Amino acid sequence: MRSSPTFRRRRLARRIRRLREDAGLNQEQAAASLDMSTSALSRKETGEVATSVHEVRSMMDLYDAYDPGLVDLARSAKAKPWWHAYGIGNRGYYVREWQLGVIPGMCQTSEYARALFVRSVAPDRVSAVTEARMRRKERLGDMTYEAIIEESVLRRPFGGVDVVRRQLRHLVELAALDTVTIRVLPTASGAPLGLEGSFVLLSYPDPEDPDVLYLEHAAGSTHIENPVSVQRATLTFDRLRATALSCADSLAQIRELAEAEHGSHECPVAQEQS
């Protein structure tokens, strides 16, 4: 399979980091000589931001290590990384998501997504970000996707009862895909794991590319490649999976919530508060 700009960017990041380390320089020393901040160099060495051809040439001069392949790699790695706004595309990705706040973005209907964005995005950007999320969602068939959703998420009335019901029915439809697995973690399980926050684990088809822990927060998003952090999140996900309902029981619960009688005072999906 031909490597994507994402893979090339990450390979470039690892190689410029090795060049610096082989030269015996720490990030502070190298950044000062390259006339950039330490944080900027750090982001380039993790692949979070692009490294230009000019910067690669400057690095090779500073580190006294000429590698013509780096220049070509820099030219071919100009696309934004996949983790920028969840831009996942190539076949072979394995995505594991734990959610205790909202329905996972890759599973949202447009009306559910819009109801969320109305609360958090400037009014003139709501349509654009909703459309972008729907375009990314079309790529579900190009990856193996596994989600564990905390039960209370299914009952939160974003957009109102009807919007939530349609969203729940959509979850059932998605779970029918061979590449999608959805499980529900019962609130009554009392599992303390994962309460620190939602997270996404992303694995690549190329074994040379390490897994990434992706976190979204109020100030934006962060990707983490630290092996200890990634392993901790992986163990947490595995334990959540072991505690969650089976796929069949999860879908049965989602169907039950989705098909609850409209307007009934016994409806398990809470009414949206005005």
LINLINFEN-V964197 format. One record per residue. N is the residue number from 1. RES is the residue in one letter. PSI is psi in degrees with one decimal (none if undefined). D_CENTER is the distance of its C-alpha to the mean C-alpha in Angstrom with 1 decimal. Layout:
# LINLINFEN-V964197
n-><N/N>
res-><RES/RES>
psi-><PSI/PSI>
d_center-><D_CENTER/D_CENTER>
This chain:
# LINLINFEN-V964197
n-><1/2/3/4/5/6/7/8/9/10/11/12/13/14/15/16/17/18/19/20/21/22/23/24/25/26/27/28/29/30/31/32/33/34/35/36/37/38/39/40/41/42/43/44/45/46/47/48/49/50/51/52/53/54/55/56/57/58/59/60/61/62/63/64/65/66/67/68/69/70/71/72/73/74/75/76/77/78/79/80/81/82/83/84/85/86/87/88/89/90/91/92/93/94/95/96/97/98/99/100/101/102/103/104/105/106/107/108/109/110/111/112/113/114/115/116/117/118/119/120/121/122/123/124/125/126/127/128/129/130/131/132/133/134/135/136/137/138/139/140/141/142/143/144/145/146/147/148/149/150/151/152/153/154/155/156/157/158/159/160/161/162/163/164/165/166/167/168/169/170/171/172/173/174/175/176/177/178/179/180/181/182/183/184/185/186/187/188/189/190/191/192/193/194/195/196/197/198/199/200/201/202/203/204/205/206/207/208/209/210/211/212/213/214/215/216/217/218/219/220/221/222/223/224/225/226/227/228/229/230/231/232/233/234/235/236/237/238/239/240/241/242/243/244/245/246/247/248/249/250/251/252/253/254/255/256/257/258/259/260/261/262/263/264/265/266/267/268/269/270/271/272/273/274>
res-><M/R/S/S/P/T/F/R/R/R/R/L/A/R/R/I/R/R/L/R/E/D/A/G/L/N/Q/E/Q/A/A/A/S/L/D/M/S/T/S/A/L/S/R/K/E/T/G/E/V/A/T/S/V/H/E/V/R/S/M/M/D/L/Y/D/A/Y/D/P/G/L/V/D/L/A/R/S/A/K/A/K/P/W/W/H/A/Y/G/I/G/N/R/G/Y/Y/V/R/E/W/Q/L/G/V/I/P/G/M/C/Q/T/S/E/Y/A/R/A/L/F/V/R/S/V/A/P/D/R/V/S/A/V/T/E/A/R/M/R/R/K/E/R/L/G/D/M/T/Y/E/A/I/I/E/E/S/V/L/R/R/P/F/G/G/V/D/V/V/R/R/Q/L/R/H/L/V/E/L/A/A/L/D/T/V/T/I/R/V/L/P/T/A/S/G/A/P/L/G/L/E/G/S/F/V/L/L/S/Y/P/D/P/E/D/P/D/V/L/Y/L/E/H/A/A/G/S/T/H/I/E/N/P/V/S/V/Q/R/A/T/L/T/F/D/R/L/R/A/T/A/L/S/C/A/D/S/L/A/Q/I/R/E/L/A/E/A/E/H/G/S/H/E/C/P/V/A/Q/E/Q/S>
psi-><133.0/134.8/144.3/166.9/-32.3/-49.3/-43.4/-37.5/-43.3/-37.0/-40.6/-42.9/-45.0/-37.9/-38.1/-29.0/-42.2/-39.0/-44.4/-45.8/-40.3/-27.9/-6.1/23.0/142.2/174.0/-37.7/-44.5/-45.8/-43.9/-41.4/-41.1/-26.4/1.4/46.2/164.9/157.7/-38.9/-36.4/-43.4/-39.1/-42.5/-32.7/-34.6/-8.1/-7.4/9.1/-34.8/161.2/152.0/121.5/164.9/-41.6/-42.7/-37.4/-43.0/-41.1/-39.2/-43.6/-37.2/-45.9/-41.8/-2.8/47.7/105.3/127.2/98.7/-26.1/-27.0/-36.2/-45.1/-38.4/-40.8/-37.6/-33.6/3.1/40.0/-16.1/153.0/145.3/155.4/-33.1/-9.6/108.6/31.3/39.2/72.4/135.9/-42.6/148.7/147.5/-11.3/143.9/117.3/124.8/127.4/132.9/126.4/125.3/13.6/-54.9/170.0/134.8/140.0/-36.7/-10.0/1.4/145.6/164.2/-37.7/-33.6/-45.7/-43.2/-40.1/-34.2/-45.9/-30.1/-29.5/-19.2/-7.7/148.8/139.8/-37.0/-3.4/-5.6/-48.2/-42.2/-45.7/-31.8/-45.0/-40.2/-41.2/-39.3/-35.8/-42.1/-36.1/-27.9/-15.6/5.5/-34.9/-8.6/14.3/165.9/120.1/128.9/125.2/140.3/122.8/127.9/136.4/-39.7/-24.2/-36.5/-17.2/-4.5/128.2/50.3/119.0/-8.2/167.5/-45.1/-40.0/-42.4/-41.2/-45.0/-34.8/-43.0/-40.2/-34.8/-36.4/-42.1/-41.3/-42.4/-37.9/-16.0/-15.3/141.8/-27.1/1.0/132.3/129.7/127.4/152.9/132.1/113.3/136.2/-35.5/-10.0/-25.3/15.9/122.6/-11.7/145.0/1.2/-12.2/-23.5/164.3/157.1/164.3/135.9/130.8/127.6/145.7/156.8/-24.3/118.7/-17.1/-16.9/116.5/157.9/155.0/138.5/122.7/126.6/135.0/141.1/178.3/-29.9/0.1/-124.5/159.4/139.1/140.1/127.5/-3.7/120.5/-37.5/-44.4/-42.4/-42.3/-38.7/-43.4/-37.3/-44.3/-39.4/-44.3/-43.1/-39.5/-36.2/-41.2/-41.4/-27.6/-25.6/164.2/158.0/166.1/-43.2/-45.0/-33.5/-46.5/-34.8/-41.0/-41.7/-42.3/-41.0/-42.7/-40.1/-32.5/7.8/144.3/128.7/129.1/-6.0/141.9/-11.6/3.2/124.3/-11.1/118.4/146.1/140.9/135.4/140.7/none>
d_center-><22.5/22.5/19.9/17.5/17.5/14.2/16.1/19.1/17.6/16.3/19.8/21.5/19.8/21.0/24.4/25.1/24.2/26.7/29.3/29.2/29.5/32.3/34.1/34.2/32.5/29.9/27.3/29.7/32.6/30.7/29.1/32.5/34.2/31.5/32.0/28.4/26.8/25.6/22.1/22.1/23.1/20.5/17.7/19.5/19.9/16.2/15.5/13.6/16.5/19.1/22.4/25.3/28.2/30.5/28.4/28.3/32.1/32.6/30.7/32.8/35.9/35.1/34.1/37.1/35.2/35.3/32.8/33.1/30.1/27.9/29.2/28.4/24.9/24.4/25.8/23.5/20.2/20.3/17.4/14.5/11.7/8.9/6.3/9.0/8.3/5.6/8.8/8.6/12.2/14.3/15.6/15.1/11.4/10.9/7.7/8.6/7.6/10.2/11.1/14.4/14.4/13.8/13.3/9.6/9.0/9.2/12.5/14.0/17.4/18.3/20.7/18.4/15.8/18.9/20.2/17.2/17.3/21.0/20.6/18.3/18.9/22.2/24.2/24.6/20.9/20.1/21.0/19.2/15.7/16.3/17.4/14.5/12.1/14.8/14.9/11.3/12.0/15.0/13.1/12.6/15.9/14.7/12.6/13.1/11.0/11.9/11.4/13.7/14.7/17.2/20.4/21.1/18.0/20.0/22.9/21.6/23.5/21.2/23.4/26.1/27.2/27.4/23.9/22.5/24.8/23.7/20.0/21.0/23.0/20.2/18.2/21.3/21.5/17.9/18.8/21.7/19.7/20.3/16.7/15.3/16.0/16.0/17.6/18.9/19.6/23.0/23.6/27.0/25.6/25.6/23.0/22.3/19.2/15.8/17.7/16.4/13.3/10.1/7.3/4.8/6.9/7.0/10.6/12.7/16.0/17.9/19.0/19.5/15.9/14.7/11.6/8.9/7.8/5.0/6.9/7.8/11.6/14.8/15.2/11.9/8.9/9.3/8.4/11.0/13.0/15.9/17.0/18.3/15.2/13.1/16.1/16.5/13.1/13.9/17.3/16.2/14.1/17.2/19.5/17.7/18.0/21.6/22.3/20.7/22.9/23.4/21.8/25.2/25.8/22.4/23.1/26.6/25.5/23.2/26.2/28.5/26.7/26.3/29.9/31.5/34.5/33.8/35.5/36.5/36.8/35.4/32.1/29.4/26.9/27.9/29.4/27.7/29.7/31.3>
